[in-house]
Amino acid sequence: MSLNAEFPVALPPGATDVMATIEAARERFSKAEIRVADYIVEHRDAVVSMSIGALAHAIGVSQPTIVRFCLASGFKGYKEFKLELARSQVRGMRFVHADVAPDDSTDTMVQKVTQKNIAALMRLSALLDIAALDQAADILARAHRIEFYGLGNSGIVAQDAQHKFFRLGVPTVAYSDPHVHGMAAALLKPGDAVVAISTSGRTADLMHSIETARNAGADVVVIAPPGSPVAEHATVAIAAEAEEDPDVYTPMSSRIVQLTVIDILSVAVSQRRGPQVAADLERAKSTLKDRRL
């Protein structure tokens, strides 16, 4: 069966064909903005994950020039431009915007689930605030203790996060019971840190634990939709969201997004903690060697 016939190439709903938009606006560009346009057209895959500073440096122009280019192209700024570029790039992946149906074939179901997750990760890559990531990684790298809080599906992500971070030589724990992490938050001290994970960003129990942890002097990193109530109460918030389908047949892409943010943070923290991390990991792995069959 031809996948192109089964899944015709199409932009995600609401997405802009960024390359076509750039070409349509080219006559309005200054000479410097034309250089920006040419670079983006030639390096579109790389630009999706570049900060505005990195892009300006690569082209040899100022950051204000990048902003003016985005405005001249019809975007509100660089962040919106990157988001639309990421969504437009999904076009080359046979984007499937369709719910998984009970009578879908296995082949159709596989395409729908994988492409939905790919689209969610591309959106994450385009929207991630690098400054916020760096601030969060700095907090976690110097923390005396890290506690991970989450409810429901986010509680499973919290457990995965604890499984990754304890290997870095930091005392860690994960709580998914709101009463337990509410009490635990009250026992934190300055120098401790919490990572609170939420799909909706509007869970009252999680909000209470975040406020309690902050009042105890701990820093709180929140992984949640931007502008959500829990994000507003964080020391630093990392925007993570995905368009969810309530259909019971469709897995939650938000879980994939949250897990990816945890992976990014764990790598960033290991970089900051230096060679000791490698030694700790090797020591931990050595305890398992005699247990293999």
PAMIGU-11704 format. One line per field, with one value per atom (N, C-alpha, C): residue in one letter; x, y, z. Coordinates in nm, 3 decimals. Layout:
! residues N
res (A;...) .
u (X;...) .
v (Y;...) .
w (Z;...) .
! end
This chain:
! residues 293
res (M;M;M;S;S;S;L;L;L;N;N;N;A;A;A;E;E;E;F;F;F;P;P;P;V;V;V;A;A;A;L;L;L;P;P;P;P;P;P;G;G;G;A;A;A;T;T;T;D;D;D;V;V;V;M;M;M;A;A;A;T;T;T;I;I;I;E;E;E;A;A;A;A;A;A;R;R;R;E;E;E;R;R;R;F;F;F;S;S;S;K;K;K;A;A;A;E;E;E;I;I;I;R;R;R;V;V;V;A;A;A;D;D;D;Y;Y;Y;I;I;I;V;V;V;E;E;E;H;H;H;R;R;R;D;D;D;A;A;A;V;V;V;V;V;V;S;S;S;M;M;M;S;S;S;I;I;I;G;G;G;A;A;A;L;L;L;A;A;A;H;H;H;A;A;A;I;I;I;G;G;G;V;V;V;S;S;S;Q;Q;Q;P;P;P;T;T;T;I;I;I;V;V;V;R;R;R;F;F;F;C;C;C;L;L;L;A;A;A;S;S;S;G;G;G;F;F;F;K;K;K;G;G;G;Y;Y;Y;K;K;K;E;E;E;F;F;F;K;K;K;L;L;L;E;E;E;L;L;L;A;A;A;R;R;R;S;S;S;Q;Q;Q;V;V;V;R;R;R;G;G;G;M;M;M;R;R;R;F;F;F;V;V;V;H;H;H;A;A;A;D;D;D;V;V;V;A;A;A;P;P;P;D;D;D;D;D;D;S;S;S;T;T;T;D;D;D;T;T;T;M;M;M;V;V;V;Q;Q;Q;K;K;K;V;V;V;T;T;T;Q;Q;Q;K;K;K;N;N;N;I;I;I;A;A;A;A;A;A;L;L;L;M;M;M;R;R;R;L;L;L;S;S;S;A;A;A;L;L;L;L;L;L;D;D;D;I;I;I;A;A;A;A;A;A;L;L;L;D;D;D;Q;Q;Q;A;A;A;A;A;A;D;D;D;I;I;I;L;L;L;A;A;A;R;R;R;A;A;A;H;H;H;R;R;R;I;I;I;E;E;E;F;F;F;Y;Y;Y;G;G;G;L;L;L;G;G;G;N;N;N;S;S;S;G;G;G;I;I;I;V;V;V;A;A;A;Q;Q;Q;D;D;D;A;A;A;Q;Q;Q;H;H;H;K;K;K;F;F;F;F;F;F;R;R;R;L;L;L;G;G;G;V;V;V;P;P;P;T;T;T;V;V;V;A;A;A;Y;Y;Y;S;S;S;D;D;D;P;P;P;H;H;H;V;V;V;H;H;H;G;G;G;M;M;M;A;A;A;A;A;A;A;A;A;L;L;L;L;L;L;K;K;K;P;P;P;G;G;G;D;D;D;A;A;A;V;V;V;V;V;V;A;A;A;I;I;I;S;S;S;T;T;T;S;S;S;G;G;G;R;R;R;T;T;T;A;A;A;D;D;D;L;L;L;M;M;M;H;H;H;S;S;S;I;I;I;E;E;E;T;T;T;A;A;A;R;R;R;N;N;N;A;A;A;G;G;G;A;A;A;D;D;D;V;V;V;V;V;V;V;V;V;I;I;I;A;A;A;P;P;P;P;P;P;G;G;G;S;S;S;P;P;P;V;V;V;A;A;A;E;E;E;H;H;H;A;A;A;T;T;T;V;V;V;A;A;A;I;I;I;A;A;A;A;A;A;E;E;E;A;A;A;E;E;E;E;E;E;D;D;D;P;P;P;D;D;D;V;V;V;Y;Y;Y;T;T;T;P;P;P;M;M;M;S;S;S;S;S;S;R;R;R;I;I;I;V;V;V;Q;Q;Q;L;L;L;T;T;T;V;V;V;I;I;I;D;D;D;I;I;I;L;L;L;S;S;S;V;V;V;A;A;A;V;V;V;S;S;S;Q;Q;Q;R;R;R;R;R;R;G;G;G;P;P;P;Q;Q;Q;V;V;V;A;A;A;A;A;A;D;D;D;L;L;L;E;E;E;R;R;R;A;A;A;K;K;K;S;S;S;T;T;T;L;L;L;K;K;K;D;D;D;R;R;R;R;R;R;L;L;L) .
u (0.084;0.000;0.087;0.053;0.128;0.088;0.188;0.159;0.114;0.169;0.128;-0.017;-0.062;-0.202;-0.291;-0.244;-0.324;-0.326;-0.208;-0.195;-0.142;-0.226;-0.179;-0.108;-0.005;0.071;-0.019;-0.015;-0.096;-0.036;-0.055;-0.011;-0.102;-0.047;-0.133;-0.236;-0.353;-0.456;-0.405;-0.426;-0.386;-0.242;-0.164;-0.025;-0.009;0.101;0.133;0.244;0.236;0.346;0.451;0.547;0.643;0.727;0.771;0.854;0.778;0.652;0.570;0.549;0.531;0.512;0.635;0.752;0.878;0.893;0.867;0.881;0.783;0.662;0.562;0.601;0.677;0.715;0.852;0.921;1.060;1.078;0.985;1.002;0.998;0.950;0.945;1.071;1.157;1.274;1.384;1.460;1.583;1.691;1.809;1.918;1.955;1.960;1.996;1.888;1.762;1.652;1.649;1.693;1.703;1.807;1.917;2.018;1.957;1.874;1.806;1.716;1.638;1.545;1.620;1.729;1.805;1.862;1.911;1.969;1.862;1.745;1.638;1.589;1.575;1.530;1.630;1.759;1.863;1.884;1.858;1.887;1.763;1.650;1.523;1.518;1.576;1.572;1.649;1.763;1.845;1.785;1.723;1.670;1.563;1.488;1.379;1.429;1.551;1.603;1.704;1.717;1.814;1.751;1.824;1.780;1.799;1.738;1.752;1.897;1.968;2.108;2.194;2.167;2.244;2.219;2.095;2.062;2.129;2.122;2.185;2.335;2.398;2.542;2.576;2.495;2.521;2.512;2.419;2.399;2.493;2.533;2.616;2.535;2.418;2.333;2.299;2.232;2.194;2.062;2.037;1.910;1.791;1.801;1.690;1.658;1.759;1.734;1.646;1.673;1.591;1.447;1.431;1.296;1.225;1.295;1.233;1.195;1.279;1.246;1.116;1.103;0.981;0.858;0.870;0.757;0.721;0.824;0.799;0.736;0.758;0.700;0.559;0.515;0.378;0.364;0.476;0.472;0.487;0.442;0.447;0.588;0.671;0.807;0.876;0.997;1.076;1.015;0.956;0.897;0.782;0.695;0.584;0.636;0.739;0.797;0.850;0.924;0.978;0.868;0.764;0.652;0.590;0.564;0.503;0.598;0.728;0.825;0.824;0.819;0.815;0.689;0.577;0.450;0.451;0.511;0.519;0.609;0.718;0.810;0.746;0.644;0.575;0.514;0.495;0.437;0.514;0.646;0.728;0.721;0.641;0.632;0.497;0.420;0.286;0.202;0.193;0.118;-0.024;-0.066;-0.200;-0.276;-0.370;-0.451;-0.585;-0.586;-0.708;-0.708;-0.824;-0.837;-0.817;-0.765;-0.757;-0.897;-0.942;-1.078;-1.075;-1.182;-1.185;-1.158;-1.196;-1.181;-1.056;-0.966;-0.841;-0.758;-0.690;-0.596;-0.475;-0.395;-0.275;-0.181;-0.166;-0.079;-0.126;-0.255;-0.310;-0.291;-0.318;-0.304;-0.160;-0.064;0.077;0.114;0.071;0.102;0.041;-0.081;-0.148;-0.079;-0.048;0.012;0.152;0.235;0.373;0.380;0.300;0.306;0.254;0.157;0.106;0.216;0.291;0.399;0.513;0.545;0.650;0.613;0.489;0.443;0.453;0.419;0.426;0.569;0.664;0.804;0.862;0.820;0.867;0.814;0.692;0.637;0.716;0.749;0.830;0.964;1.031;1.162;1.154;1.045;1.031;1.001;0.931;0.883;0.970;1.060;1.138;1.216;1.205;1.278;1.413;1.520;1.652;1.698;1.666;1.704;1.637;1.510;1.439;1.499;1.535;1.599;1.731;1.811;1.939;1.919;1.821;1.794;1.748;1.661;1.614;1.728;1.813;1.925;2.022;2.045;2.133;2.076;1.945;1.879;1.894;1.867;1.872;2.015;2.110;2.249;2.307;2.261;2.314;2.223;2.110;2.014;2.070;2.039;2.079;1.988;1.864;1.764;1.662;1.613;1.513;1.391;1.274;1.149;1.066;1.009;0.928;0.782;0.696;0.553;0.472;0.372;0.280;0.159;0.048;-0.075;-0.118;-0.180;-0.229;-0.117;-0.136;-0.033;0.096;0.086;0.207;0.281;0.209;0.275;0.367;0.327;0.413;0.539;0.525;0.641;0.732;0.674;0.754;0.838;0.780;0.855;0.970;0.945;1.051;1.163;1.125;1.224;1.311;1.249;1.325;1.422;1.377;1.461;1.584;1.570;1.684;1.777;1.719;1.800;1.874;1.824;1.897;2.032;2.043;2.169;2.276;2.234;2.329;2.391;2.360;2.420;2.348;2.222;2.143;2.032;2.012;1.898;1.767;1.687;1.563;1.449;1.328;1.209;1.096;1.000;0.884;0.757;0.667;0.538;0.425;0.326;0.208;0.080;0.092;-0.021;-0.021;-0.128;-0.128;-0.112;-0.164;-0.149;-0.003;0.061;0.200;0.291;0.279;0.372;0.336;0.213;0.181;0.256;0.262;0.337;0.488;0.534;0.677;0.727;0.645;0.684;0.709;0.633;0.649;0.780;0.842;0.966;1.091;1.072;1.187;1.261;1.384;1.468;1.529;1.578;1.651;1.765;1.779;1.878;1.818;1.696;1.623;1.546;1.501;1.427;1.314;1.210;1.095;1.079;1.047;1.005;0.859;0.770;0.626;0.581;0.513;0.475;0.323;0.270;0.125;0.085;-0.011;-0.062;-0.154;-0.238;-0.333;-0.278;-0.193;-0.143;-0.246;-0.353;-0.463;-0.508;-0.418;-0.453;-0.433;-0.541;-0.536;-0.440;-0.439;-0.350;-0.203;-0.170;-0.032;0.004;-0.087;-0.065;-0.033;-0.110;-0.087;0.053;0.097;0.230;0.339;0.318;0.416;0.429;0.318;0.321;0.386;0.357;0.416;0.567;0.613;0.758;0.827;0.766;0.824;0.832;0.727;0.726;0.832;0.868;0.972;1.112;1.122;1.252;1.309;1.235;1.284;1.253;1.334;1.305;1.213;1.126;1.031;1.040;1.072;1.070;0.938;0.862;0.732;0.739;0.691;0.676;0.527;0.475;0.330;0.302;0.176;0.142;0.176;0.223;0.259;0.139;0.162;0.055;-0.043;-0.023;-0.115;-0.091;-0.190;-0.175;-0.052;-0.026;0.090;0.220;0.225;0.345;0.373;0.268;0.283;0.342;0.336;0.385;0.523;0.585;0.714;0.831;0.943;1.068;1.105;1.090;1.110;1.014;0.950;0.853;0.905;0.890;0.926;0.797;0.771;0.646;0.647;0.546;0.533;0.385;0.341;0.200;0.189;0.078;0.049;-0.101;-0.142;-0.284;-0.333;-0.426;-0.471;-0.603;-0.616;-0.738;-0.805;-0.927;-0.992;-1.031;-1.018;-1.054;-0.972;-1.038;-0.970;-0.869;-0.878;-0.786;-0.654;-0.648;-0.530;-0.445;-0.320;-0.232;-0.207;-0.166;-0.145;-0.007;-0.002;0.126;0.192;0.113;0.171;0.269;0.242;0.334;0.469;0.467;0.592;0.667;0.595;0.657;0.720;0.647;0.699;0.823;0.819;0.935;1.057;1.034;1.145;1.206;1.123;1.175;1.258;1.212;1.289;1.423;1.423;1.549;1.645;1.592;1.675;1.734;1.652;1.700;1.804;1.784;1.880;2.016;2.015;2.142;2.208;2.128;2.182;2.242;2.176;2.227;2.355;2.360;2.481;2.599;2.575;2.681;2.735;2.646;2.687;2.757;2.722;2.783;2.920;2.956;3.092;3.129;3.262;3.312;3.259;3.220;3.172;3.050;2.968;2.849;2.888;2.989;3.033;3.082;3.153;3.204;3.089;2.989;2.873;2.795;2.777;2.704;2.777;2.908;2.987;2.980;2.985;2.977;2.840;2.736;2.601;2.585;2.638;2.627;2.704;2.815;2.900;2.828;2.732;2.659;2.567;2.537;2.445;2.516;2.648;2.719;2.705;2.713;2.706;2.564;2.467;2.327;2.277;2.362;2.321;2.338;2.245;2.251;2.337) .
v (-0.120;0.000;0.124;0.222;0.347;0.435;0.472;0.559;0.696;0.744;0.874;0.873;0.758;0.749;0.742;0.670;0.655;0.784;0.853;0.974;1.087;1.158;1.265;1.373;1.431;1.537;1.656;1.705;1.820;1.889;2.019;2.093;2.062;2.070;2.059;2.170;2.147;2.250;2.380;2.491;2.621;2.657;2.563;2.591;2.676;2.749;2.835;2.771;2.779;2.735;2.845;2.829;2.936;2.971;2.871;2.900;2.985;2.951;3.030;3.171;3.184;3.315;3.402;3.342;3.416;3.465;3.377;3.417;3.528;3.521;3.623;3.759;3.758;3.884;3.935;3.863;3.894;4.037;4.086;4.221;4.329;4.298;4.395;4.392;4.293;4.276;4.376;4.415;4.490;4.392;4.444;4.355;4.256;4.306;4.219;4.113;4.153;4.059;3.953;3.990;3.892;3.786;3.828;3.732;3.635;3.688;3.602;3.502;3.552;3.466;3.355;3.392;3.293;3.184;3.227;3.130;3.034;3.088;3.004;2.904;2.949;2.860;2.745;2.777;2.676;2.584;2.636;2.559;2.543;2.524;2.525;2.421;2.304;2.200;2.240;2.306;2.347;2.465;2.556;2.679;2.650;2.542;2.508;2.500;2.455;2.438;2.545;2.653;2.758;2.872;2.925;3.045;3.164;3.277;3.395;3.442;3.426;3.465;3.377;3.246;3.152;3.177;3.207;3.233;3.361;3.466;3.593;3.575;3.498;3.475;3.396;3.296;3.213;3.293;3.388;3.468;3.587;3.636;3.756;3.884;3.879;3.998;4.014;4.125;4.151;4.081;4.062;4.004;4.091;4.226;4.309;4.287;4.253;4.224;4.100;3.999;3.878;3.912;3.995;4.034;4.110;4.204;4.280;4.188;4.088;3.990;3.917;3.875;3.803;3.891;4.016;4.108;4.135;4.152;4.178;4.057;3.938;3.815;3.790;3.874;3.861;3.788;3.764;3.696;3.798;3.761;3.853;3.865;3.769;3.769;3.638;3.620;3.502;3.374;3.381;3.260;3.209;3.299;3.256;3.204;3.270;3.225;3.082;3.053;2.919;2.815;2.852;2.759;2.724;2.825;2.800;2.725;2.753;2.680;2.532;2.504;2.365;2.295;2.363;2.302;2.282;2.375;2.363;2.248;2.227;2.120;1.982;1.973;1.845;1.801;1.896;1.866;1.756;1.757;1.657;1.520;1.507;1.380;1.314;1.355;1.301;1.316;1.443;1.471;1.416;1.347;1.291;1.355;1.441;1.500;1.428;1.315;1.235;1.152;1.132;1.049;0.902;0.825;0.681;0.624;0.554;0.499;0.351;0.298;0.156;0.062;0.102;0.013;0.044;0.129;0.156;0.029;0.014;-0.096;-0.067;-0.170;-0.151;-0.051;-0.060;0.032;0.176;0.199;0.333;0.384;0.299;0.339;0.377;0.298;0.327;0.464;0.493;0.622;0.738;0.723;0.830;0.858;0.753;0.771;0.829;0.773;0.821;0.964;0.997;1.131;1.235;1.198;1.290;1.322;1.221;1.243;1.321;1.294;1.370;1.517;1.545;1.683;1.752;1.680;1.738;1.770;1.683;1.708;1.822;1.836;1.949;2.080;2.079;2.198;2.231;2.130;2.151;2.214;2.160;2.211;2.357;2.394;2.532;2.628;2.581;2.671;2.675;2.580;2.575;2.704;2.756;2.877;2.832;2.857;2.809;2.873;3.001;3.068;3.002;2.965;2.897;2.759;2.688;2.557;2.569;2.668;2.689;2.721;2.807;2.842;2.720;2.640;2.519;2.420;2.403;2.310;2.357;2.488;2.542;2.513;2.532;2.505;2.358;2.269;2.126;2.076;2.136;2.091;2.123;2.229;2.265;2.222;2.159;2.121;2.013;2.025;1.922;1.800;1.825;1.721;1.764;1.670;1.701;1.612;1.675;1.600;1.625;1.518;1.526;1.503;1.597;1.588;1.581;1.495;1.489;1.405;1.431;1.356;1.282;1.166;1.091;1.054;1.082;1.051;1.125;1.247;1.323;1.260;1.185;1.113;1.004;0.941;0.840;0.905;1.024;1.098;1.136;1.174;1.208;1.088;0.969;0.849;0.824;0.845;0.829;0.929;1.052;1.156;1.117;1.067;1.025;0.912;0.822;0.710;0.760;0.870;0.925;1.004;1.088;1.182;1.119;1.010;0.953;0.899;0.865;0.815;0.923;1.050;1.161;1.192;1.111;1.131;1.231;1.262;1.357;1.281;1.305;1.242;1.286;1.190;1.222;1.135;1.183;1.106;1.155;1.069;1.108;1.078;1.175;1.159;1.185;1.096;1.118;1.131;1.109;1.128;1.274;1.349;1.492;1.520;1.433;1.454;1.433;1.334;1.305;1.417;1.459;1.565;1.700;1.715;1.837;1.843;1.729;1.724;1.731;1.660;1.660;1.799;1.876;2.012;2.099;2.076;2.156;2.128;2.013;1.973;2.011;2.071;2.111;2.228;2.248;2.356;2.435;2.555;2.630;2.544;2.543;2.457;2.331;2.297;2.186;2.235;2.141;2.178;2.080;2.132;2.052;2.065;1.956;1.960;1.916;2.009;1.981;1.968;1.859;1.827;1.823;1.895;1.900;1.912;1.833;1.841;1.960;1.987;2.099;2.228;2.217;2.336;2.399;2.327;2.384;2.293;2.213;2.121;2.188;2.199;2.272;2.208;2.074;2.006;2.032;2.030;2.056;2.201;2.292;2.433;2.452;2.383;2.394;2.346;2.236;2.183;2.277;2.338;2.433;2.552;2.606;2.722;2.685;2.565;2.519;2.507;2.450;2.434;2.569;2.663;2.797;2.864;2.850;2.910;2.849;2.723;2.656;2.696;2.771;2.817;2.738;2.638;2.557;2.624;2.594;2.638;2.536;2.585;2.497;2.516;2.409;2.406;2.342;2.413;2.362;2.328;2.210;2.169;2.162;2.261;2.275;2.368;2.376;2.468;2.612;2.691;2.830;2.912;2.999;3.085;3.019;2.892;2.821;2.865;2.846;2.889;2.831;2.701;2.643;2.700;2.729;2.787;2.925;3.000;3.136;3.136;3.027;3.021;2.955;2.926;2.857;2.954;2.900;2.975;2.994;2.887;2.891;2.791;2.832;2.745;2.707;2.581;2.532;2.497;2.567;2.548;2.413;2.333;2.202;2.171;2.163;2.130;2.057;1.990;1.919;1.920;1.927;1.921;1.779;1.768;1.636;1.598;1.470;1.413;1.331;1.365;1.291;1.148;1.112;0.977;0.874;0.773;0.674;0.593;0.594;0.514;0.587;0.717;0.796;0.822;0.774;0.801;0.951;0.993;1.135;1.178;1.271;1.324;1.407;1.463;1.544;1.463;1.335;1.249;1.240;1.227;1.222;1.353;1.464;1.596;1.611;1.574;1.586;1.499;1.376;1.287;1.343;1.408;1.466;1.583;1.666;1.776;1.720;1.613;1.549;1.499;1.437;1.390;1.508;1.618;1.736;1.789;1.799;1.850;1.757;1.626;1.533;1.543;1.559;1.575;1.707;1.815;1.946;1.945;1.877;1.869;1.787;1.677;1.595;1.673;1.758;1.842;1.937;1.992;2.089;2.025;1.903;1.837;1.777;1.772;1.739;1.592;1.564;1.426;1.336;1.393;1.310;1.229;1.284;1.212;1.081;1.086;0.965;0.861;0.907;0.814;0.752;0.834;0.783;0.681;0.712;0.620;0.487;0.494;0.371;0.287;0.354;0.281;0.214;0.286;0.229;0.111;0.123;0.016;-0.108;-0.087;-0.200;-0.293;-0.240;-0.324;-0.423;-0.398;-0.484;-0.592;-0.580;-0.673;-0.818;-0.841;-0.978;-1.034;-0.952;-0.997;-1.037;-1.019;-1.054;-1.203;-1.262;-1.405;-1.428) .
w (0.000;0.000;0.000;-0.077;-0.081;0.037;0.119;0.232;0.186;0.075;0.024;-0.019;-0.069;-0.109;0.014;0.115;0.237;0.319;0.322;0.402;0.314;0.242;0.157;0.236;0.174;0.238;0.266;0.390;0.427;0.547;0.554;0.671;0.789;0.912;1.028;1.027;1.085;1.086;1.147;1.078;1.128;1.098;1.042;1.015;0.890;0.887;0.773;0.692;0.560;0.475;0.480;0.570;0.599;0.478;0.401;0.285;0.183;0.162;0.068;0.121;0.251;0.312;0.295;0.314;0.298;0.154;0.060;-0.080;-0.117;-0.063;-0.093;-0.036;0.073;0.138;0.095;0.006;-0.026;-0.076;-0.155;-0.211;-0.103;0.015;0.125;0.210;0.188;0.274;0.240;0.342;0.321;0.277;0.242;0.200;0.311;0.434;0.546;0.568;0.552;0.571;0.461;0.341;0.232;0.267;0.332;0.377;0.478;0.565;0.663;0.591;0.495;0.421;0.348;0.281;0.205;0.297;0.413;0.506;0.557;0.590;0.644;0.539;0.416;0.310;0.290;0.302;0.278;0.398;0.520;0.641;0.729;0.666;0.741;0.852;0.830;0.933;1.058;1.038;1.152;1.226;1.152;1.211;1.315;1.296;1.389;1.533;1.554;1.690;1.731;1.652;1.682;1.761;1.858;1.928;1.836;1.870;1.786;1.782;1.895;1.898;1.808;1.812;1.729;1.581;1.546;1.406;1.359;1.440;1.404;1.384;1.473;1.462;1.336;1.305;1.187;1.058;1.054;0.932;0.928;1.046;1.052;1.054;1.117;1.130;1.279;1.311;1.449;1.482;1.611;1.652;1.613;1.624;1.576;1.428;1.348;1.206;1.192;1.275;1.273;1.310;1.411;1.454;1.343;1.278;1.168;1.053;1.026;0.922;0.956;1.080;1.123;1.108;1.150;1.139;0.994;0.910;0.768;0.700;0.757;0.701;0.751;0.844;0.894;1.026;1.094;1.223;1.336;1.455;1.569;1.626;1.598;1.650;1.617;1.670;1.635;1.690;1.810;1.868;1.782;1.738;1.653;1.519;1.466;1.340;1.353;1.462;1.480;1.496;1.567;1.584;1.450;1.368;1.238;1.146;1.158;1.078;1.116;1.245;1.291;1.242;1.253;1.209;1.058;0.986;0.842;0.801;0.880;0.848;0.861;0.946;0.961;0.829;0.740;0.608;0.537;0.555;0.488;0.552;0.659;0.729;0.712;0.613;0.591;0.718;0.764;0.886;0.875;0.980;0.984;1.099;1.069;1.175;1.175;1.240;1.244;1.370;1.426;1.545;1.507;1.601;1.582;1.599;1.499;1.500;1.535;1.592;1.629;1.512;1.391;1.276;1.193;1.244;1.171;1.160;1.047;1.033;1.121;1.147;1.228;1.163;1.031;0.958;0.975;0.959;0.974;1.116;1.213;1.353;1.385;1.336;1.361;1.307;1.185;1.124;1.204;1.246;1.320;1.453;1.526;1.658;1.647;1.558;1.548;1.495;1.394;1.339;1.438;1.518;1.621;1.722;1.761;1.857;1.796;1.670;1.602;1.596;1.561;1.553;1.689;1.796;1.930;1.969;1.932;1.965;1.884;1.760;1.679;1.736;1.783;1.847;1.973;2.051;2.171;2.136;2.035;1.994;1.953;1.887;1.841;1.954;2.058;2.163;2.288;2.306;2.429;2.451;2.571;2.611;2.667;2.591;2.630;2.761;2.780;2.904;3.024;3.009;3.117;3.143;3.037;3.053;3.128;3.091;3.159;3.307;3.336;3.475;3.554;3.494;3.561;3.584;3.484;3.497;3.605;3.614;3.719;3.857;3.873;4.001;4.040;3.946;3.975;3.996;3.926;3.938;4.076;4.138;4.270;4.386;4.354;4.457;4.550;4.679;4.776;4.765;4.722;4.713;4.608;4.528;4.426;4.448;4.456;4.466;4.341;4.285;4.164;4.201;4.162;4.193;4.064;4.062;3.949;3.987;3.923;3.949;3.823;3.840;3.724;3.629;3.500;3.400;3.429;3.479;3.512;3.630;3.714;3.822;3.770;3.661;3.598;3.543;3.485;3.434;3.550;3.664;3.781;3.826;3.822;3.860;3.763;3.634;3.535;3.560;3.594;3.622;3.741;3.846;3.964;3.928;3.841;3.799;3.723;3.649;3.575;3.667;3.753;3.829;3.946;4.003;4.116;4.069;3.942;3.887;3.880;3.892;3.885;4.020;4.121;4.252;4.339;4.306;4.383;4.456;4.585;4.654;4.589;4.547;4.475;4.525;4.503;4.536;4.446;4.416;4.335;4.413;4.413;4.481;4.384;4.382;4.300;4.383;4.513;4.604;4.651;4.626;4.659;4.808;4.895;5.038;5.080;5.019;5.054;5.007;4.880;4.837;4.898;4.945;5.019;5.151;5.223;5.349;5.323;5.220;5.190;5.157;5.087;5.048;5.170;5.277;5.398;5.469;5.441;5.508;5.429;5.313;5.232;5.295;5.249;5.303;5.188;5.217;5.113;5.057;4.926;4.862;4.804;4.847;4.787;4.664;4.583;4.461;4.435;4.373;4.331;4.181;4.114;3.974;3.973;3.942;3.939;3.794;3.763;3.625;3.614;3.516;3.501;3.355;3.314;3.177;3.159;3.256;3.245;3.302;3.404;3.472;3.563;3.593;3.670;3.785;3.837;3.944;4.079;4.157;4.284;4.383;4.390;4.485;4.452;4.324;4.283;4.313;4.288;4.318;4.468;4.552;4.697;4.734;4.675;4.705;4.655;4.540;4.486;4.580;4.623;4.713;4.847;4.896;5.022;5.009;4.897;4.874;4.865;4.794;4.782;4.919;4.998;5.132;5.222;5.195;5.274;5.230;5.121;5.072;4.957;4.908;4.796;4.663;4.564;4.427;4.361;4.273;4.205;4.054;3.984;3.838;3.797;3.716;3.671;3.523;3.487;3.348;3.321;3.248;3.231;3.114;3.071;2.963;3.000;2.904;2.933;2.977;3.075;3.123;3.216;3.248;3.336;3.480;3.569;3.708;3.778;3.760;3.829;3.774;3.646;3.586;3.643;3.672;3.724;3.864;3.938;4.075;4.085;3.973;3.974;3.992;4.039;4.031;3.885;3.809;3.664;3.601;3.493;3.424;3.287;3.252;3.119;3.047;2.938;2.865;2.795;2.824;2.761;2.746;2.622;2.599;2.466;2.449;2.324;2.304;2.178;2.148;2.177;2.270;2.313;2.247;2.225;2.169;2.278;2.317;2.425;2.388;2.260;2.217;2.294;2.346;2.430;2.351;2.219;2.138;2.113;2.147;2.113;2.237;2.240;2.354;2.368;2.489;2.514;2.468;2.373;2.328;2.436;2.528;2.635;2.719;2.735;2.811;2.741;2.608;2.532;2.546;2.541;2.554;2.693;2.797;2.933;2.952;2.903;2.915;2.843;2.730;2.655;2.731;2.793;2.875;2.990;3.053;3.161;3.108;2.990;2.930;2.908;2.854;2.828;2.958;3.062;3.190;3.252;3.241;3.302;3.233;3.102;3.029;3.067;3.074;3.110;3.250;3.343;3.480;3.484;3.411;3.409;3.352;3.252;3.198;3.304;3.384;3.485;3.604;3.635;3.751;3.721;3.592;3.554;3.562;3.568;3.561;3.671;3.785;3.896;3.855;3.763;3.718;3.651;3.564;3.495;3.595;3.697;3.798;3.877;3.911;3.985;3.902;3.774;3.687;3.672;3.658;3.642;3.769;3.884;4.011;4.026;3.986;3.995;3.900;3.778;3.680;3.724;3.792;3.831;3.928;4.005;4.100;4.031;3.904;3.830;3.749;3.733;3.645;3.690;3.820;3.870;3.869;3.838;3.839;3.700;3.599;3.463;3.439;3.366;3.334;3.211) .
! end
